[in-house]
């Protein structure tokens, strides 16, 4: 994984984001997709909000996807393996870049047809612990016209990331970004690496 870690880091430094395909093996991708859909079909997801703690708000015109927070204590074997892989990346960042990452959190997200998340940043105004954002795309397929692309805004440039199954994106949590309207069901696993 060393080369993958370095590709992500160099991308972050050179372009403002890193992206790789096949971070997850085919088996891991299928396993996480099944885990997401099992929880979704069991009605364990809830409407996503904006803000945090006492500032949490449900504003459908800004964000209308559904989420489920991963809990390591009740994670299944596939999810535990995923979290261990992320820990490996955290260890590399801390050892080579002195990133100061203390922990991380992840949530499954389902964007049904017509769902979106308007331009925002992941770092909260009242809590700056989120340092890096990660997105893993879990859908079974994606084709041009399906929507759900990730737009990253840096300086005067906008970068479009296609939500291709198995793709992983890594960027600073204060980078403005948005998810454009999805025309199909879009599945992802999103997380944040946090400082103390």
Short mmCIF file of the C-alpha atoms (twelve columns), coordinates in Angstrom:
data_MODEL
# 
_entry.id   MODEL 
# 
loop_
_atom_site.group_PDB 
_atom_site.id 
_atom_site.type_symbol 
_atom_site.label_atom_id 
_atom_site.label_alt_id 
_atom_site.label_comp_id 
_atom_site.label_asym_id 
_atom_site.label_seq_id 
_atom_site.Cartn_x 
_atom_site.Cartn_y 
_atom_site.Cartn_z 
_atom_site.pdbx_PDB_model_num 
ATOM 1   C CA . UNK A 1   0.000   0.000  0.000   1 
ATOM 2   C CA . UNK A 2   3.036   2.305  0.300   1 
ATOM 3   C CA . UNK A 3   2.835   3.423  -3.336  1 
ATOM 4   C CA . UNK A 4   -0.909  4.058  -2.996  1 
ATOM 5   C CA . UNK A 5   -0.352  6.167  0.120   1 
ATOM 6   C CA . UNK A 6   2.333   8.195  -1.640  1 
ATOM 7   C CA . UNK A 7   0.141   8.707  -4.729  1 
ATOM 8   C CA . UNK A 8   -2.606  10.123 -2.513  1 
ATOM 9   C CA . UNK A 9   -0.208  12.385 -0.622  1 
ATOM 10  C CA . UNK A 10  1.482   13.710 -3.766  1 
ATOM 11  C CA . UNK A 11  -1.914  14.362 -5.325  1 
ATOM 12  C CA . UNK A 12  -2.974  16.316 -2.253  1 
ATOM 13  C CA . UNK A 13  0.187   18.418 -2.343  1 
ATOM 14  C CA . UNK A 14  0.200   19.013 -6.090  1 
ATOM 15  C CA . UNK A 15  -3.503  19.327 -6.955  1 
ATOM 16  C CA . UNK A 16  -5.295  19.758 -3.641  1 
ATOM 17  C CA . UNK A 17  -6.653  16.207 -3.682  1 
ATOM 18  C CA . UNK A 18  -5.528  12.631 -4.192  1 
ATOM 19  C CA . UNK A 19  -7.490  9.936  -5.987  1 
ATOM 20  C CA . UNK A 20  -6.850  6.258  -6.668  1 
ATOM 21  C CA . UNK A 21  -8.857  3.408  -8.079  1 
ATOM 22  C CA . UNK A 22  -8.883  -0.092 -6.587  1 
ATOM 23  C CA . UNK A 23  -8.020  0.912  -3.006  1 
ATOM 24  C CA . UNK A 24  -10.563 -1.770 -2.193  1 
ATOM 25  C CA . UNK A 25  -10.235 -5.223 -3.680  1 
ATOM 26  C CA . UNK A 26  -13.234 -6.527 -5.638  1 
ATOM 27  C CA . UNK A 27  -14.168 -8.690 -2.652  1 
ATOM 28  C CA . UNK A 28  -13.920 -5.761 -0.229  1 
ATOM 29  C CA . UNK A 29  -15.962 -3.538 -2.523  1 
ATOM 30  C CA . UNK A 30  -18.729 -6.131 -2.838  1 
ATOM 31  C CA . UNK A 31  -18.647 -6.824 0.903   1 
ATOM 32  C CA . UNK A 32  -19.014 -3.177 1.860   1 
ATOM 33  C CA . UNK A 33  -21.748 -2.644 -0.711  1 
ATOM 34  C CA . UNK A 34  -23.678 -5.603 0.704   1 
ATOM 35  C CA . UNK A 35  -23.152 -4.306 4.257   1 
ATOM 36  C CA . UNK A 36  -24.460 -0.868 3.272   1 
ATOM 37  C CA . UNK A 37  -27.517 -2.241 1.492   1 
ATOM 38  C CA . UNK A 38  -28.319 -4.655 4.325   1 
ATOM 39  C CA . UNK A 39  -28.411 -1.788 6.838   1 
ATOM 40  C CA . UNK A 40  -30.274 0.444  4.394   1 
ATOM 41  C CA . UNK A 41  -32.918 -2.180 3.680   1 
ATOM 42  C CA . UNK A 42  -33.276 -2.750 7.440   1 
ATOM 43  C CA . UNK A 43  -34.229 0.948  7.705   1 
ATOM 44  C CA . UNK A 44  -31.203 1.823  9.864   1 
ATOM 45  C CA . UNK A 45  -30.280 4.961  7.893   1 
ATOM 46  C CA . UNK A 46  -31.560 8.432  8.697   1 
ATOM 47  C CA . UNK A 47  -31.791 11.743 6.863   1 
ATOM 48  C CA . UNK A 48  -28.484 13.573 6.813   1 
ATOM 49  C CA . UNK A 49  -28.180 17.037 8.289   1 
ATOM 50  C CA . UNK A 50  -25.728 19.904 8.182   1 
ATOM 51  C CA . UNK A 51  -23.722 21.189 11.119  1 
ATOM 52  C CA . UNK A 52  -22.970 19.252 14.296  1 
ATOM 53  C CA . UNK A 53  -23.969 18.887 17.934  1 
ATOM 54  C CA . UNK A 54  -26.338 21.699 18.912  1 
ATOM 55  C CA . UNK A 55  -26.059 23.233 15.425  1 
ATOM 56  C CA . UNK A 56  -27.382 20.201 13.534  1 
ATOM 57  C CA . UNK A 57  -30.092 21.179 11.048  1 
ATOM 58  C CA . UNK A 58  -32.120 19.312 8.449   1 
ATOM 59  C CA . UNK A 59  -32.270 21.512 5.359   1 
ATOM 60  C CA . UNK A 60  -33.401 19.439 2.380   1 
ATOM 61  C CA . UNK A 61  -32.602 22.153 -0.169  1 
ATOM 62  C CA . UNK A 62  -28.914 21.870 0.835   1 
ATOM 63  C CA . UNK A 63  -28.577 18.145 1.513   1 
ATOM 64  C CA . UNK A 64  -31.013 15.267 1.088   1 
ATOM 65  C CA . UNK A 65  -29.039 12.019 1.267   1 
ATOM 66  C CA . UNK A 66  -29.360 9.323  3.952   1 
ATOM 67  C CA . UNK A 67  -26.548 8.121  6.218   1 
ATOM 68  C CA . UNK A 68  -25.518 5.450  8.697   1 
ATOM 69  C CA . UNK A 69  -22.552 5.962  11.043  1 
ATOM 70  C CA . UNK A 70  -20.158 3.033  11.289  1 
ATOM 71  C CA . UNK A 71  -19.553 1.825  14.831  1 
ATOM 72  C CA . UNK A 72  -16.350 -0.199 15.205  1 
ATOM 73  C CA . UNK A 73  -17.832 -2.004 18.204  1 
ATOM 74  C CA . UNK A 74  -20.567 -3.615 16.101  1 
ATOM 75  C CA . UNK A 75  -18.855 -3.595 12.703  1 
ATOM 76  C CA . UNK A 76  -18.959 -6.809 10.707  1 
ATOM 77  C CA . UNK A 77  -15.694 -8.478 9.550   1 
ATOM 78  C CA . UNK A 78  -15.678 -6.653 6.205   1 
ATOM 79  C CA . UNK A 79  -16.127 -3.275 7.890   1 
ATOM 80  C CA . UNK A 80  -13.452 -4.061 10.480  1 
ATOM 81  C CA . UNK A 81  -11.012 -4.961 7.714   1 
ATOM 82  C CA . UNK A 82  -11.799 -1.664 5.997   1 
ATOM 83  C CA . UNK A 83  -11.210 0.316  9.190   1 
ATOM 84  C CA . UNK A 84  -7.886  -1.472 9.697   1 
ATOM 85  C CA . UNK A 85  -6.813  -0.466 6.178   1 
ATOM 86  C CA . UNK A 86  -7.683  3.149  6.930   1 
ATOM 87  C CA . UNK A 87  -5.644  2.909  10.151  1 
ATOM 88  C CA . UNK A 88  -2.679  1.863  8.014   1 
ATOM 89  C CA . UNK A 89  -3.028  5.049  5.972   1 
ATOM 90  C CA . UNK A 90  -3.340  7.110  9.163   1 
ATOM 91  C CA . UNK A 91  -0.139  5.543  10.503  1 
ATOM 92  C CA . UNK A 92  1.663   6.385  7.266   1 
ATOM 93  C CA . UNK A 93  0.462   10.005 7.321   1 
ATOM 94  C CA . UNK A 94  1.526   10.440 10.933  1 
ATOM 95  C CA . UNK A 95  4.935   8.845  10.391  1 
ATOM 96  C CA . UNK A 96  5.853   10.538 7.114   1 
ATOM 97  C CA . UNK A 97  3.944   13.836 7.204   1 
ATOM 98  C CA . UNK A 98  3.570   14.390 10.975  1 
ATOM 99  C CA . UNK A 99  -0.151  14.833 10.317  1 
ATOM 100 C CA . UNK A 100 -1.212  14.482 13.951  1 
ATOM 101 C CA . UNK A 101 -4.247  12.331 13.169  1 
ATOM 102 C CA . UNK A 102 -5.721  10.942 16.373  1 
ATOM 103 C CA . UNK A 103 -8.798  9.065  15.146  1 
ATOM 104 C CA . UNK A 104 -11.317 8.852  12.324  1 
ATOM 105 C CA . UNK A 105 -15.025 8.347  11.693  1 
ATOM 106 C CA . UNK A 106 -16.997 6.962  8.754   1 
ATOM 107 C CA . UNK A 107 -20.555 6.911  7.489   1 
ATOM 108 C CA . UNK A 108 -22.338 5.098  4.704   1 
ATOM 109 C CA . UNK A 109 -24.284 7.450  2.429   1 
ATOM 110 C CA . UNK A 110 -27.089 6.690  -0.007  1 
ATOM 111 C CA . UNK A 111 -28.070 9.260  -2.606  1 
ATOM 112 C CA . UNK A 112 -31.332 8.207  -4.192  1 
ATOM 113 C CA . UNK A 113 -32.321 9.614  -7.579  1 
ATOM 114 C CA . UNK A 114 -32.654 13.377 -7.219  1 
ATOM 115 C CA . UNK A 115 -30.379 13.597 -4.152  1 
ATOM 116 C CA . UNK A 116 -27.508 16.086 -3.824  1 
ATOM 117 C CA . UNK A 117 -25.326 17.970 -1.347  1 
ATOM 118 C CA . UNK A 118 -24.719 21.638 -2.169  1 
ATOM 119 C CA . UNK A 119 -21.306 23.317 -1.891  1 
ATOM 120 C CA . UNK A 120 -19.870 23.047 1.624   1 
ATOM 121 C CA . UNK A 121 -16.783 22.224 3.685   1 
ATOM 122 C CA . UNK A 122 -16.507 19.269 6.065   1 
ATOM 123 C CA . UNK A 123 -14.698 21.120 8.854   1 
ATOM 124 C CA . UNK A 124 -17.156 22.610 11.322  1 
ATOM 125 C CA . UNK A 125 -16.980 26.253 12.394  1 
ATOM 126 C CA . UNK A 126 -17.199 25.235 16.062  1 
ATOM 127 C CA . UNK A 127 -14.897 22.199 15.805  1 
ATOM 128 C CA . UNK A 128 -11.759 22.101 13.644  1 
ATOM 129 C CA . UNK A 129 -10.738 18.495 14.379  1 
ATOM 130 C CA . UNK A 130 -11.576 17.194 10.910  1 
ATOM 131 C CA . UNK A 131 -8.324  17.409 8.940   1 
ATOM 132 C CA . UNK A 132 -8.811  15.153 5.907   1 
ATOM 133 C CA . UNK A 133 -11.884 13.828 4.110   1 
ATOM 134 C CA . UNK A 134 -12.065 10.472 2.331   1 
ATOM 135 C CA . UNK A 135 -14.733 9.181  -0.035  1 
ATOM 136 C CA . UNK A 136 -15.021 5.580  -1.271  1 
ATOM 137 C CA . UNK A 137 -17.522 4.840  -4.036  1 
ATOM 138 C CA . UNK A 138 -19.461 1.604  -3.545  1 
ATOM 139 C CA . UNK A 139 -22.109 1.619  -6.290  1 
ATOM 140 C CA . UNK A 140 -22.228 -1.415 -8.552  1 
ATOM 141 C CA . UNK A 141 -21.869 0.685  -11.699 1 
ATOM 142 C CA . UNK A 142 -21.631 4.279  -12.899 1 
ATOM 143 C CA . UNK A 143 -21.943 5.697  -16.413 1 
ATOM 144 C CA . UNK A 144 -21.790 9.235  -17.820 1 
ATOM 145 C CA . UNK A 145 -25.168 10.834 -17.292 1 
ATOM 146 C CA . UNK A 146 -25.782 9.027  -14.001 1 
ATOM 147 C CA . UNK A 147 -24.846 12.166 -12.059 1 
ATOM 148 C CA . UNK A 148 -23.617 12.194 -8.473  1 
ATOM 149 C CA . UNK A 149 -20.182 13.566 -9.361  1 
ATOM 150 C CA . UNK A 150 -18.030 15.201 -6.691  1 
ATOM 151 C CA . UNK A 151 -16.979 18.767 -7.488  1 
ATOM 152 C CA . UNK A 152 -13.848 20.053 -5.738  1 
ATOM 153 C CA . UNK A 153 -13.275 23.820 -5.636  1 
ATOM 154 C CA . UNK A 154 -9.718  25.113 -5.226  1 
ATOM 155 C CA . UNK A 155 -8.684  28.679 -6.071  1 
ATOM 156 C CA . UNK A 156 -10.244 29.419 -9.477  1 
ATOM 157 C CA . UNK A 157 -10.445 25.781 -10.567 1 
ATOM 158 C CA . UNK A 158 -13.220 23.203 -10.299 1 
ATOM 159 C CA . UNK A 159 -12.342 19.512 -10.561 1 
ATOM 160 C CA . UNK A 160 -14.985 16.896 -11.335 1 
ATOM 161 C CA . UNK A 161 -14.546 13.431 -9.811  1 
ATOM 162 C CA . UNK A 162 -16.663 10.671 -11.308 1 
ATOM 163 C CA . UNK A 163 -18.080 8.275  -8.659  1 
ATOM 164 C CA . UNK A 164 -16.659 5.174  -10.306 1 
ATOM 165 C CA . UNK A 165 -17.038 2.021  -8.171  1 
ATOM 166 C CA . UNK A 166 -13.871 1.356  -6.169  1 
ATOM 167 C CA . UNK A 167 -12.512 4.894  -6.540  1 
ATOM 168 C CA . UNK A 168 -11.186 6.654  -3.444  1 
ATOM 169 C CA . UNK A 169 -10.744 10.433 -3.045  1 
ATOM 170 C CA . UNK A 170 -8.654  12.171 -0.357  1 
ATOM 171 C CA . UNK A 171 -8.671  15.928 0.367   1 
ATOM 172 C CA . UNK A 172 -8.398  18.474 3.164   1 
ATOM 173 C CA . UNK A 173 -11.622 18.889 5.118   1 
ATOM 174 C CA . UNK A 174 -11.645 22.663 4.605   1 
ATOM 175 C CA . UNK A 175 -11.739 22.308 0.806   1 
ATOM 176 C CA . UNK A 176 -15.115 23.437 -0.606  1 
ATOM 177 C CA . UNK A 177 -16.904 20.672 -2.509  1 
ATOM 178 C CA . UNK A 178 -20.341 19.403 -3.476  1 
ATOM 179 C CA . UNK A 179 -22.174 16.351 -4.764  1 
ATOM 180 C CA . UNK A 180 -24.228 17.144 -7.850  1 
ATOM 181 C CA . UNK A 181 -27.682 15.669 -8.295  1 
ATOM 182 C CA . UNK A 182 -27.612 11.918 -8.750  1 
ATOM 183 C CA . UNK A 183 -29.788 10.351 -11.434 1 
ATOM 184 C CA . UNK A 184 -29.400 6.840  -10.013 1 
ATOM 185 C CA . UNK A 185 -28.919 5.359  -6.553  1 
ATOM 186 C CA . UNK A 186 -25.385 6.375  -5.501  1 
ATOM 187 C CA . UNK A 187 -23.625 4.482  -2.692  1 
ATOM 188 C CA . UNK A 188 -20.548 5.694  -0.847  1 
ATOM 189 C CA . UNK A 189 -18.547 5.450  2.348   1 
ATOM 190 C CA . UNK A 190 -17.296 8.821  3.581   1 
ATOM 191 C CA . UNK A 191 -14.983 9.554  6.472   1 
ATOM 192 C CA . UNK A 192 -12.842 12.097 8.229   1 
ATOM 193 C CA . UNK A 193 -9.406  11.853 9.789   1 
ATOM 194 C CA . UNK A 194 -9.378  13.937 12.962  1 
ATOM 195 C CA . UNK A 195 -6.804  15.621 15.173  1 
ATOM 196 C CA . UNK A 196 -7.011  15.666 18.951  1 
# 
